[in-house]
Amino acid sequence: MSVAVPGPAAPSPNLLRSGLRGLVLGWVWLTALWGASQILTQLPAWGWLLVVVLLAVMPAWGLWLAFMLRKKVLRFQFSPQGLIGRWLSGGWWPACKALLLALLLCSMTLWQAWFLAAWEWALLALAVPVYLLLAWYLQSRLTREFSTPAFAWAWSQRAARALLVMVLGGLWLYGMARSQDFGRELTEAMEPAALDAVIARIRSAPSGLVRWGLDSLLALQLAGAAAADLPQMPALRLLLLALFGPVSVLLCLGASMQGGTGDKTIWRQAAPPGAGRNASPWLALVGVLVLGILVQTTASLDGLARNHESPLALRRLPECERIGLQLYRLGTLDATRQQALQALGQIQAPQALCQGMAGLEQQLDAAVERYLDWYFSLGAEWGRIFSLLTGDVSQFLQNKLTETLSASPGLEHWMQMLQKQAETSGVALNQAEQRIEDTLARHHLALNASQCIVRAQVPQLPALDLLGDARQRLTASAVATVGAGAGAGAFAAVVAGKAMTKTSMKAASKVLAKAAAKQGLGKAGAAAAGAALGSVVPGIGTAAGAIAGAVAGAVIGVGVDWAALYAEELLTRDAMRADLRAALGEQLQSLGQAMGCK
């Protein structure tokens, strides 16, 4: 014998009307929630309370119906005339519980709605018909299992709410976990400007309760994003994602849908005995009292929240720069670099000083030619020979070169300008170093590396390196040149000292070998000249012959010196000119680099 398995009952007209009404009310409630979330940070304390109370009407009604139906089951075991039975028959305590729970759920949902992304709102909109379909299917299955349709409605609503949290909540968690920024662009790696904007919007809220709630959820949201990057802790990841997302929001939505589907049949079953008699005045009085308590309590809590900072309020770590072992405000490197560049611009030589260097070089080239003319003269040759007896030939030549170069027209004036520019540059470097030290002192942060985000790190300050290089160049060239003496003489002495290290000038200092060779040639020529004179003019006498021989030897010696100098000039003048100009060019180039001339 076969047993017929009963299928789901056909939906009654009342059930269809209840579902349609629940669909409309559910979407209206979601629309109100969305609109309130858009202006949440602009609401004052009383506005926030009004929004929460309005949103809590539907959830509170649905929760009260469920509480009353559960209470009715407990009341059946007691006598209606007993104290317990009469106490269980009242609806005030369930109403208080339903109202407090609805206010809590709506407050949490309103705070969390401020963070929801577009795809999450679409999921919530889909949750309304899904909840209704689940509730209808379950109620059609459970109606024959209960004594009245009201109890079937209560259990189907409870089961639909649980399934909604598990099914759509699981999809919600999956979507949040799959999205790198959870669809909300709020992660621990978000752009600093975006995080600053979010924190600023929360700080601008006039209500302290709104700020405290959003601060807490923002901290939890970022903590969840950080946990999502820890694959070794998947349980913590899912737990944090659930806490600041699906669970409370879907529970609140389920309670609202429960209130939206409660009809007159459910009300008749859940209402306490005699609810319609003399209830309106008392209900109005209690409502006014409860509303007054809520307003006063909200105002007090909001005042405390405004006067105290939330312990979960986020403060983004300041950005900093590390120079050596010290931490400084962001922008310190750029500020000190600009100060160094400004100082380097101040130590640039004037255009007239740099342009005068070209004309000065021509004058010094002419001085080199005058020195070479002197060098290849008989007076210079005899002076070099004489210096063998009185001192160093190299020093004699260097002194003469110094004297010749320092006598160049315009050199003294140019050197005085250069000396003033060097002094000005030194002062500018000192002032720049002092300004940089002051900037470092102002920008220094008394923090450790864990208390700020290091955006740039250098072992030592580049600005001081720039100034140090400039000071080193200035000291090595301009200051060294001018420091040996004042004006043209100091410059000429440095050039002459460098010139004497050149190969041709070293050879020019070897006078002794050249003098010995010319002396031997001169003696031989003098002897030959005396003999020739004695043979041509015989009998002039011994004394006269000696005198004639001496005169002839002197004439021949001068001729030998002149011929030797002429030959030496032909062989070495170009090399000496090149070496002297090279020494001169090195010093001028060093000065130009130190003064910033191109």
ZAFIBA-886112 format. One record per residue (C-alpha): residue in three letters; residue number from 1; x, y, z. Coordinates in steps of 0.001 Angstrom, whole numbers. Layout:
N
   rest    nr        px        py        pz
    ALA   NUM         X         Y         Z
...
END
This chain:
598
   rest    nr        px        py        pz
    MET     1         0         0         0
    SER     2      1397      3315     -1016
    VAL     3      1482      6329      1253
    ALA     4       931      9731      -260
    VAL     5      3547     12270       675
    PRO     6      1941     15639      1207
    GLY     7      3411     18434      -888
    PRO     8      3558     22073       -70
    ALA     9       222     23717       417
    ALA    10      -972     26104     -2222
    PRO    11      -297     29706     -1267
    SER    12     -3336     31402       213
    PRO    13     -4394     34901      -892
    ASN    14     -3428     36236      2529
    LEU    15        41     34757      2173
    LEU    16       474     36309     -1278
    ARG    17      -666     39706       -25
    SER    18      1678     39404      2942
    GLY    19      4597     38533       648
    LEU    20      3873     41409     -1714
    ARG    21      3580     43815      1188
    GLY    22      6822     42462      2646
    LEU    23      8605     42943      -710
    VAL    24      7527     46580      -981
    LEU    25      8236     47386      2659
    GLY    26     11601     45629      2525
    TRP    27     12796     47670      -442
    VAL    28     11415     50860      1089
    TRP    29     13304     50091      4302
    LEU    30     16528     49467      2319
    THR    31     16028     52728       421
    ALA    32     15624     54601      3702
    LEU    33     18769     52921      5035
    TRP    34     20735     53897      1930
    GLY    35     19565     57500      2081
    ALA    36     20395     57788      5779
    SER    37     23874     56343      5205
    GLN    38     24611     59010      2598
    ILE    39     24021     61842      5074
    LEU    40     25200     60024      8193
    THR    41     28247     62238      8823
    GLN    42     26048     65342      8520
    LEU    43     23394     64329     11048
    PRO    44     23287     65912     14494
    ALA    45     22631     63715     17515
    TRP    46     18844     64155     17402
    GLY    47     18820     63502     13637
    TRP    48     20786     60292     14105
    LEU    49     18372     59160     16835
    LEU    50     15344     59986     14663
    VAL    51     16763     57959     11767
    VAL    52     17530     54993     14027
    VAL    53     14058     55082     15577
    LEU    54     12367     55227     12170
    LEU    55     14482     52375     10879
    ALA    56     13783     50365     14040
    VAL    57      9985     50452     13654
    MET    58      9763     47471     11301
    PRO    59     12387     45306     13057
    ALA    60     10884     46085     16473
    TRP    61      7403     45093     15245
    GLY    62      8648     41817     13784
    LEU    63     10686     40974     16884
    TRP    64      7759     41805     19187
    LEU    65      5472     39450     17289
    ALA    66      8021     36644     17559
    PHE    67      8614     37296     21267
    MET    68      4884     37331     21978
    LEU    69      4303     34049     20126
    ARG    70      7106     32409     22069
    LYS    71      5639     33823     25293
    LYS    72      2245     32422     24395
    VAL    73      3696     28917     24233
    LEU    74      5116     29379     27747
    ARG    75      1796     30782     29009
    PHE    76      -220     27643     28079
    GLN    77      1253     25658     30990
    PHE    78        67     28174     33574
    SER    79     -3398     29006     34788
    PRO    80     -4831     32212     33350
    GLN    81     -5857     33254     36866
    GLY    82     -2366     32749     38364
    LEU    83       231     35464     38862
    ILE    84      2690     33870     36438
    GLY    85        29     33432     33789
    ARG    86     -1117     37033     34101
    TRP    87      2512     38246     33995
    LEU    88      3277     36166     30909
    SER    89       190     37455     29179
    GLY    90      1435     41071     29115
    GLY    91      3267     42554     26164
    TRP    92      5353     45314     27771
    TRP    93      8449     43326     28511
    PRO    94      8638     41770     25012
    ALA    95      8068     45247     23604
    CYS    96     11025     46637     25576
    LYS    97     13225     43759     24488
    ALA    98     12156     44093     20863
    LEU    99     12691     47843     20878
    LEU   100     16160     47663     22447
    LEU   101     17262     44858     20134
    ALA   102     15880     46682     17085
    LEU   103     17618     49922     18094
    LEU   104     20907     48066     18551
    LEU   105     20646     46240     15234
    CYS   106     19623     49383     13340
    SER   107     22432     51431     14928
    MET   108     25027     48860     13905
    THR   109     23509     48512     10441
    LEU   110     23398     52273      9888
    TRP   111     27066     52633     10850
    GLN   112     28069     49731      8601
    ALA   113     25918     51000      5723
    TRP   114     28239     54021      5487
    PHE   115     31032     51674      4294
    LEU   116     29013     49485      1906
    ALA   117     29965     49316     -1757
    ALA   118     27531     49318     -4684
    TRP   119     27701     45559     -5148
    GLU   120     26839     45057     -1472
    TRP   121     23738     47224     -1790
    ALA   122     22712     45131     -4808
    LEU   123     23163     41994     -2715
    LEU   124     20957     43439        24
    ALA   125     18287     44317     -2542
    LEU   126     18413     40710     -3739
    ALA   127     18150     39501      -144
    VAL   128     14573     40845       164
    PRO   129     12930     38529     -2405
    VAL   130     15234     35671     -1381
    TYR   131     14062     36008      2218
    LEU   132     10413     36081      1167
    LEU   133     10791     32991     -1025
    LEU   134     12523     31099      1771
    ALA   135      9855     32152      4277
    TRP   136      6983     31198      1922
    TYR   137      8486     27801      1141
    LEU   138      9177     26997      4771
    GLN   139      5756     28172      5938
    SER   140      4018     26086      3289
    ARG   141      5915     23091      4572
    LEU   142      5421     23816      8273
    THR   143      1773     24929      8368
    ARG   144       382     21436      8940
    GLU   145      2965     20827     11671
    PHE   146      1653     23568     14005
    SER   147     -1632     24191     15692
    THR   148     -2053     27666     14236
    PRO   149      -578     29500     11204
    ALA   150       983     32065     13529
    PHE   151      3396     29522     15021
    ALA   152      4262     28232     11527
    TRP   153      4935     31846     10532
    ALA   154      7230     32395     13548
    TRP   155      9320     29292     12885
    SER   156      9483     29889      9134
    GLN   157     10675     33466      9755
    ARG   158     13331     32247     12178
    ALA   159     14550     29584      9731
    ALA   160     14484     32015      6770
    ARG   161     16568     34512      8721
    ALA   162     19136     31840      9593
    LEU   163     19298     30589      5989
    LEU   164     19627     34180      4731
    VAL   165     22608     34781      6971
    MET   166     24250     31508      5980
    VAL   167     23554     31573      2217
    LEU   168     23740     35238      1286
    GLY   169     26187     35894      4109
    GLY   170     28476     33243      2648
    LEU   171     28216     34799      -802
    TRP   172     28910     38191       757
    LEU   173     32009     36875      2506
    TYR   174     33189     35237      -703
    GLY   175     32773     38476     -2626
    MET   176     34629     40455        11
    ALA   177     37450     37924       159
    ARG   178     37774     37795     -3617
    SER   179     37956     41573     -3986
    GLN   180     41384     42973     -3209
    ASP   181     39919     46159     -1745
    PHE   182     36647     44508      -591
    GLY   183     34814     46744     -3018
    ARG   184     35112     49595      -550
    GLU   185     38586     50958     -1285
    LEU   186     39419     50756      2417
    THR   187     42489     48627      3043
    GLU   188     45685     48992      4993
    ALA   189     47461     49829      1717
    MET   190     45008     52474       532
    GLU   191     46268     55798      -711
    PRO   192     47089     58208      2139
    ALA   193     44904     60891       586
    ALA   194     41910     58530       452
    LEU   195     42346     57467      4066
    ASP   196     42751     61083      5113
    ALA   197     39506     61944      3328
    VAL   198     37629     59132      5107
    ILE   199     38991     60144      8510
    ALA   200     38218     63806      7808
    ARG   201     34592     62962      6932
    ILE   202     34230     61034     10173
    ARG   203     35823     63864     12157
    SER   204     33416     66367     10603
    ALA   205     30335     64521     11892
    PRO   206     28521     66711     14448
    SER   207     27326     63706     16418
    GLY   208     29750     62088     18824
    LEU   209     27891     58762     18632
    VAL   210     28267     58729     14849
    ARG   211     31996     59423     15158
    TRP   212     32525     56710     17755
    GLY   213     30607     54121     15729
    LEU   214     32330     54932     12425
    ASP   215     35743     55070     14119
    SER   216     35204     51589     15530
    LEU   217     34015     50110     12235
    LEU   218     36801     51796     10267
    ALA   219     39397     50347     12624
    LEU   220     37764     46926     12330
    GLN   221     37552     47265      8552
    LEU   222     41246     48050      8182
    ALA   223     42118     45299     10650
    GLY   224     40103     42882      8532
    ALA   225     41938     44028      5427
    ALA   226     45236     43433      7173
    ALA   227     44118     39986      8284
    ALA   228     43100     39178      4723
    ASP   229     46784     39316      3825
    LEU   230     47594     36558      6306
    PRO   231     46963     33269      4491
    GLN   232     48226     31299      7496
    MET   233     45217     32569      9498
    PRO   234     42107     31971      7333
    ALA   235     39803     31604     10347
    LEU   236     40722     35045     11661
    ARG   237     40316     36466      8187
    LEU   238     36751     35163      7789
    LEU   239     35810     36114     11345
    LEU   240     36888     39717     10912
    LEU   241     35188     39955      7536
    ALA   242     31931     38629      9017
    LEU   243     31989     40961     12007
    PHE   244     32091     44201     10036
    GLY   245     29832     42999      7226
    PRO   246     27146     40427      6627
    VAL   247     26022     39063      9988
    SER   248     24508     42061     11764
    VAL   249     23257     43698      8554
    LEU   250     21434     40549      7408
    LEU   251     20031     39956     10881
    CYS   252     18630     43462     10923
    LEU   253     17224     43025      7419
    GLY   254     15647     39725      8448
    ALA   255     13999     41346     11460
    SER   256     12658     44111      9206
    MET   257     11266     41586      6740
    GLN   258      9700     39719      9633
    GLY   259      7881     42873     10655
    GLY   260      6864     43569      7056
    THR   261      5206     40157      6652
    GLY   262      3307     40240      9962
    ASP   263      -417     40545      9165
    LYS   264     -3651     40709     11184
    THR   265     -3747     36939     11634
    ILE   266      -347     36966     13287
    TRP   267     -1340     39982     15389
    ARG   268     -4489     38275     16674
    GLN   269     -2507     35241     17721
    ALA   270       368     37188     19299
    ALA   271     -1550     40028     20981
    PRO   272     -2152     39696     24737
    PRO   273     -5717     39193     25979
    GLY   274     -7698     42415     26023
    ALA   275     -5087     44300     23975
    GLY   276     -7715     46358     22224
    ARG   277     -9470     47602     25393
    ASN   278     -8174     50807     26987
    ALA   279     -4731     50292     25457
    SER   280     -4402     53460     23422
    PRO   281     -3995     55996     26280
    TRP   282     -1559     53824     28158
    LEU   283       363     53014     25009
    ALA   284       631     56704     24110
    LEU   285      1802     57565     27621
    VAL   286      4411     54833     27656
    GLY   287      5544     55809     24179
    VAL   288      6078     59408     25239
    LEU   289      8006     58290     28322
    VAL   290     10180     55900     26347
    LEU   291     10839     58533     23705
    GLY   292     11807     61067     26361
    ILE   293     14177     58600     27977
    LEU   294     15715     57790     24610
    VAL   295     16225     61445     23745
    GLN   296     17733     62262     27123
    THR   297     19980     59202     27113
    THR   298     21110     59850     23538
    ALA   299     21886     63484     24296
    SER   300     23946     62530     27355
    LEU   301     25858     59808     25535
    ASP   302     26423     62037     22522
    GLY   303     27792     64810     24742
    LEU   304     30232     62392     26373
    ALA   305     31274     61055     22958
    ARG   306     31878     64580     21632
    ASN   307     34053     65515     24596
    HIS   308     36183     62362     24494
    GLU   309     38185     60789     21726
    SER   310     37264     57269     20717
    PRO   311     39950     54755     21747
    LEU   312     39542     53152     18316
    ALA   313     39812     56414     16388
    LEU   314     42390     56025     13649
    ARG   315     45244     58435     13274
    ARG   316     47287     57696     10206
    LEU   317     50979     57421     10998
    PRO   318     52816     60564      9931
    GLU   319     55149     60249      6992
    CYS   320     58784     60983      7701
    GLU   321     62272     60915      6252
    ARG   322     65280     59263      7805
    ILE   323     68611     61065      7594
    GLY   324     71279     58955      9197
    LEU   325     69752     57714     12447
    GLN   326     67359     60637     12937
    LEU   327     63767     61048     11726
    TYR   328     62480     64281     10198
    ARG   329     59217     65601      8793
    LEU   330     58353     64747      5214
    GLY   331     59831     67342      2871
    THR   332     62988     67960      4893
    LEU   333     65246     66589      2155
    ASP   334     63618     68765      -477
    ALA   335     63681     71874      1753
    THR   336     67377     71515      2565
    ARG   337     68165     70763     -1076
    GLN   338     66457     73988     -2145
    GLN   339     68430     75908       471
    ALA   340     71682     74371      -789
    LEU   341     70826     75163     -4420
    GLN   342     69980     78724     -3439
    ALA   343     73378     79059     -1769
    LEU   344     75134     77563     -4787
    GLY   345     73376     80127     -6940
    GLN   346     74643     82909     -4672
    ILE   347     78263     81784     -4963
    GLN   348     78133     81909     -8764
    ALA   349     80561     84523    -10042
    PRO   350     79133     87652    -11709
    GLN   351     78989     87582    -15481
    ALA   352     81579     90399    -15705
    LEU   353     84075     88350    -13703
    CYS   354     83649     85313    -15919
    GLN   355     83758     87337    -19132
    GLY   356     86894     89153    -17943
    MET   357     88667     85815    -17671
    ALA   358     88911     85505    -21480
    GLY   359     90578     88912    -21848
    LEU   360     92816     88193    -18881
    GLU   361     93989     84981    -20488
    GLN   362     95085     86913    -23576
    GLN   363     97025     89373    -21424
    LEU   364     98727     86537    -19577
    ASP   365     99629     84871    -22879
    ALA   366    101329     88128    -23867
    ALA   367    103156     88110    -20512
    VAL   368    104360     84582    -21269
    GLU   369    105793     85831    -24566
    ARG   370    107569     88668    -22742
    TYR   371    109003     86173    -20302
    LEU   372    110260     83972    -23139
    ASP   373    111819     87038    -24847
    TRP   374    113642     87776    -21632
    TYR   375    114621     84168    -21100
    PHE   376    116287     83900    -24505
    SER   377    118275     87130    -24024
    LEU   378    121999     87447    -23121
    GLY   379    121135     89296    -19912
    ALA   380    118934     86440    -18754
    GLU   381    121630     83940    -19712
    TRP   382    124321     85779    -17760
    GLY   383    121841     86196    -14878
    ARG   384    121303     82453    -14795
    ILE   385    125067     81869    -14817
    PHE   386    125516     84407    -12044
    SER   387    122733     82737    -10004
    LEU   388    124872     79596     -9912
    LEU   389    127186     81497     -7592
    THR   390    124545     83307     -5534
    GLY   391    121572     80916     -5285
    ASP   392    119144     78509     -6991
    VAL   393    118615     78915    -10752
    SER   394    115012     77571    -10503
    GLN   395    114118     80175     -7921
    PHE   396    115696     82869    -10102
    LEU   397    113573     81817    -13066
    GLN   398    110409     81440    -10940
    ASN   399    110859     84919     -9448
    LYS   400    111256     86436    -12885
    LEU   401    108165     84594    -14188
    THR   402    106171     85780    -11169
    GLU   403    107303     89339    -11767
    THR   404    106434     89212    -15465
    LEU   405    102968     87693    -14957
    SER   406    102022     90001    -12077
    ALA   407    102873     93005    -14271
    SER   408    100077     92065    -16697
    PRO   409     97610     94952    -17072
    GLY   410     94202     94226    -15522
    LEU   411     95342     91217    -13474
    GLU   412     95427     93113    -10192
    HIS   413     91886     94460    -10647
    TRP   414     90533     91058    -11693
    MET   415     92175     89364     -8722
    GLN   416     90655     91887     -6318
    MET   417     87205     91168     -7783
    LEU   418     87912     87469     -7439
    GLN   419     88973     87865     -3823
    LYS   420     85765     89744     -2968
    GLN   421     83695     87069     -4701
    ALA   422     85493     84344     -2736
    GLU   423     84740     86142       515
    THR   424     81084     86561      -497
    SER   425     80857     82887     -1422
    GLY   426     82297     81831      1920
    VAL   427     79740     83941      3769
    ALA   428     76917     82490      1616
    LEU   429     78060     78938      2392
    ASN   430     78189     79649      6118
    GLN   431     74712     81155      6081
    ALA   432     73324     78241      4059
    GLU   433     74792     75708      6465
    GLN   434     73240     77594      9380
    ARG   435     69839     77703      7660
    ILE   436     70028     73973      6975
    GLU   437     70879     73264     10614
    ASP   438     67905     75382     11687
    THR   439     65639     73503      9278
    LEU   440     66796     70161     10641
    ALA   441     66155     71345     14183
    ARG   442     62611     72473     13294
    HIS   443     61755     69337     11312
    HIS   444     63228     66822     13748
    LEU   445     60744     64229     15048
    ALA   446     61198     62683     18470
    LEU   447     59880     59341     17223
    ASN   448     61177     55883     16565
    ALA   449     60952     54031     13272
    SER   450     57690     52282     14283
    GLN   451     55843     55557     14871
    CYS   452     56024     56971     11349
    ILE   453     56115     55823      7728
    VAL   454     59629     56311      6340
    ARG   455     59217     57572      2776
    ALA   456     62875     58437      2095
    GLN   457     66114     57340      3685
    VAL   458     69660     58623      3163
    PRO   459     72836     57925      5164
    GLN   460     73704     61632      5330
    LEU   461     72177     64891      4202
    PRO   462     72798     65471       454
    ALA   463     72432     69245       876
    LEU   464     75430     69383      3211
    ASP   465     77379     67249       747
    LEU   466     76636     69798     -1983
    LEU   467     77810     72667       195
    GLY   468     80848     70675      1320
    ASP   469     81873     70034     -2271
    ALA   470     81449     73713     -3101
    ARG   471     83502     74733       -68
    GLN   472     86199     72215      -948
    ARG   473     86454     73550     -4500
    LEU   474     86514     77092     -3226
    THR   475     89237     76307      -712
    ALA   476     91350     74271     -3097
    SER   477     91354     76860     -5861
    ALA   478     90195     80391     -5158
    VAL   479     90992     80553     -1459
    ALA   480     94306     78769     -1948
    THR   481     95264     81184     -4690
    VAL   482     94283     84351     -2901
    GLY   483     95392     83104       530
    ALA   484     99092     83045      -380
    GLY   485     99108     86824      -767
    ALA   486     97012     89685     -1943
    GLY   487     96208     90300     -5578
    ALA   488     98109     89595     -8761
    GLY   489    101378     88641     -7105
    ALA   490     99778     85706     -5305
    PHE   491     98190     84435     -8523
    ALA   492    101411     84829    -10494
    ALA   493    103408     83048     -7780
    VAL   494    101060     80036     -7884
    VAL   495    101232     79868    -11687
    ALA   496    105025     80190    -11645
    GLY   497    105284     77440     -9049
    LYS   498    103235     75106    -11204
    ALA   499    105172     76061    -14321
    MET   500    108497     75148    -12743
    THR   501    107307     71554    -12446
    LYS   502    106937     71244    -16204
    THR   503    109569     69325    -18184
    SER   504    110821     72220    -20279
    MET   505    111230     74485    -17242
    LYS   506    113161     71804    -15395
    ALA   507    115533     71597    -18357
    ALA   508    115858     75384    -18392
    SER   509    117129     75253    -14803
    LYS   510    120107     73050    -15743
    VAL   511    122463     76006    -16467
    LEU   512    125655     74419    -15189
    ALA   513    126013     71868    -17999
    LYS   514    125232     74432    -20675
    ALA   515    127721     76919    -19130
    ALA   516    130541     74354    -19055
    ALA   517    130026     73451    -22684
    LYS   518    129982     77076    -23781
    GLN   519    133049     77835    -21615
    GLY   520    135135     75162    -23331
    LEU   521    134043     76324    -26737
    GLY   522    134870     79938    -25796
    LYS   523    138413     79108    -24587
    ALA   524    139257     77238    -27734
    GLY   525    137992     80072    -29872
    ALA   526    139941     82679    -27901
    ALA   527    143224     80745    -28211
    ALA   528    142737     80329    -31900
    ALA   529    141975     84010    -32282
    GLY   530    145158     85048    -30372
    ALA   531    147356     82804    -32455
    ALA   532    145861     84131    -35634
    LEU   533    146385     87715    -34534
    GLY   534    150058     87067    -33635
    SER   535    150741     85528    -37025
    VAL   536    149017     88324    -38897
    VAL   537    150598     91193    -36959
    PRO   538    154059     89987    -35849
    GLY   539    156106     91930    -33351
    ILE   540    153341     93748    -31582
    GLY   541    154666     92481    -28311
    THR   542    153718     90053    -25658
    ALA   543    151551     92479    -23619
    ALA   544    149734     93729    -26629
    GLY   545    149161     90178    -27781
    ALA   546    147681     89223    -24461
    ILE   547    145338     92164    -24528
    ALA   548    144345     91464    -28067
    GLY   549    143739     87826    -27230
    ALA   550    141503     88729    -24271
    VAL   551    139455     91105    -26387
    ALA   552    139126     88556    -29098
    GLY   553    138120     85889    -26540
    ALA   554    135422     88111    -25049
    VAL   555    134015     88868    -28438
    ILE   556    134028     85227    -29359
    GLY   557    132435     84266    -25972
    VAL   558    129570     86662    -26494
    GLY   559    129122     85304    -29948
    VAL   560    129098     81756    -28644
    ASP   561    126488     82659    -25957
    TRP   562    124296     84363    -28522
    ALA   563    124586     81474    -30961
    ALA   564    123822     78931    -28222
    LEU   565    120779     80906    -27061
    TYR   566    119525     81231    -30593
    ALA   567    119853     77519    -31148
    GLU   568    118203     76777    -27766
    GLU   569    115335     79101    -28587
    LEU   570    114738     77388    -31875
    LEU   571    114653     74018    -30133
    THR   572    112823     74742    -26842
    ARG   573    110749     77944    -27058
    ASP   574    107600     76237    -28352
    ALA   575    107797     73572    -25635
    MET   576    108337     76182    -22907
    ARG   577    105456     78274    -24241
    ALA   578    103146     75249    -24201
    ASP   579    104135     74312    -20643
    LEU   580    103728     77863    -19369
    ARG   581    100342     78223    -20998
    ALA   582     99289     74826    -19620
    ALA   583    100184     75889    -16077
    LEU   584     98341     79165    -16614
    GLY   585     95286     77406    -18068
    GLU   586     95100     74933    -15177
    GLN   587     94959     77715    -12634
    LEU   588     92407     79759    -14574
    GLN   589     90217     76694    -15073
    SER   590     90371     75889    -11366
    LEU   591     89337     79426    -10502
    GLY   592     86507     79348    -13057
    GLN   593     85107     76095    -11667
    ALA   594     85285     77406     -8118
    MET   595     83430     80568     -9059
    GLY   596     80869     78738    -11195
    CYS   597     81939     80184    -14526
    LYS   598     81001     78110    -17540
END
